């Protein structure tokens, strides 16, 4: 009905016109004035970021720290040294027989080369001589 | 929507100027906050925060072309940030509820209008934000479409279009509800 529609329009207009037709409470302006200059401005609004945002920031920071740490400490994660591994000295070919002196020399060079420096020249010479002498001995393949 | 221009004469360099500006614009700020929050206490708090922010940056008022719009924009942002995501039915409405026992001829009409306002409130909260925001601001009689556009950062024509669409949607919903009740 056109009359009813017009009535509804008029009521809607009236309701919308009065929707925010309010006055500040008595004394409110004085209160606002007193507090505006005194109270600290609400700052650091970023603190009120939603929790997921904070979680994301924390995760990103953690990731960054982990990557940085890994980057600088990658060198620390070393392979086990030859000395730590159980050394098995095998000849290049099964036909080659190593003398105990040769094995000792190889083991010494592999595991503790610094010991060579502490050896007296006589001991070293003796060791080399023995190893050389034994290697020239017939230790090759036997037919 | 009555366009009442609010012009702040001169700048606000000192406390006396600041106080007079607050007195001039307090009602506007309060109405904006109330339109968004629909609660007197929340609106009061929002105006308080608005003025605290404005006080901090009051030196900018000297360079602001329209101080009323500047303050209104702050008030709207503050109120919007304080507005809960899902608004419940407002607890208090402007004006007292009509007396049901009244025998005056206009009593029925007043009661009916009050009921309509309650319905209106509920349906406005369910409007899309794009339509709700200009509509809410348009209920503040001091704000023109141009000023609403400035506050929301949209063209004046968009304000008018959105208000019309919002109003049409509300009318349809209210009509449906009233029709159901009339059965």
Contacts between the chains, C-beta under 8 A, distances in Angstrom:
chain1	res1	chain2	res2	distance
A	5	B	175	7.9
A	8	B	171	6.7
A	8	B	174	6.7
A	8	B	175	6.1
A	8	B	178	7.1
A	9	B	171	7.0
A	11	B	112	7.6
A	11	B	113	6.2
A	11	B	116	5.5
A	12	B	116	7.5
A	12	B	120	7.4
A	12	B	167	7.1
A	12	B	170	6.7
A	12	B	171	5.8
A	12	B	174	6.7
A	14	B	113	6.5
A	15	B	113	6.5
A	15	B	116	5.2
A	15	B	117	5.0
A	15	B	120	5.1
A	16	B	120	7.4
A	16	B	135	7.8
A	16	B	138	7.6
A	16	B	139	5.5
A	16	B	167	7.4
A	17	B	139	7.3
A	17	B	141	7.3
A	18	B	94	6.5
A	18	B	95	7.4
A	18	B	117	7.2
A	19	B	35	6.8
A	19	B	94	7.9
A	19	B	117	7.5
A	19	B	120	7.2
A	19	B	136	7.8
A	19	B	139	3.8
A	20	B	31	4.7
A	20	B	32	7.7
A	20	B	34	5.5
A	20	B	35	4.1
A	20	B	94	7.6
A	20	B	136	7.5
A	20	B	139	4.4
A	20	B	140	5.0
A	20	B	141	7.7
A	21	B	31	7.7
A	21	B	94	5.7
A	21	B	141	7.1
A	22	B	30	6.7
A	22	B	31	6.1
A	22	B	34	5.1
A	22	B	40	7.4
A	22	B	43	7.7
A	22	B	94	4.6
A	23	B	27	6.5
A	23	B	30	7.4
A	24	B	26	5.4
A	24	B	27	6.1
A	24	B	30	4.3
A	24	B	44	7.6
A	24	B	47	7.4
A	25	B	40	6.9
A	25	B	44	6.8
A	28	B	26	7.4
A	28	B	30	7.4
A	28	B	44	5.9
A	28	B	47	7.5
A	29	B	22	6.4
A	29	B	23	6.1
A	29	B	26	4.7
A	31	B	48	7.6
A	32	B	22	6.6
A	32	B	26	6.9
A	32	B	47	6.0
A	32	B	48	5.5
A	32	B	51	5.0
A	33	B	19	5.8
A	33	B	22	5.6
A	33	B	51	7.6
A	35	B	48	5.8
A	35	B	51	7.7
A	35	B	52	7.1
A	36	B	22	7.3
A	36	B	48	7.3
A	36	B	51	4.0
A	36	B	52	5.3
A	36	B	54	7.5
A	36	B	55	4.4
A	37	B	15	7.5
A	37	B	55	5.6
A	39	B	48	7.9
A	39	B	52	5.7
A	40	B	52	7.9
A	41	B	52	5.1
A	41	B	53	5.9
A	41	B	55	7.4
A	41	B	56	4.4
A	42	B	49	6.0
A	42	B	52	6.7
A	42	B	53	7.5
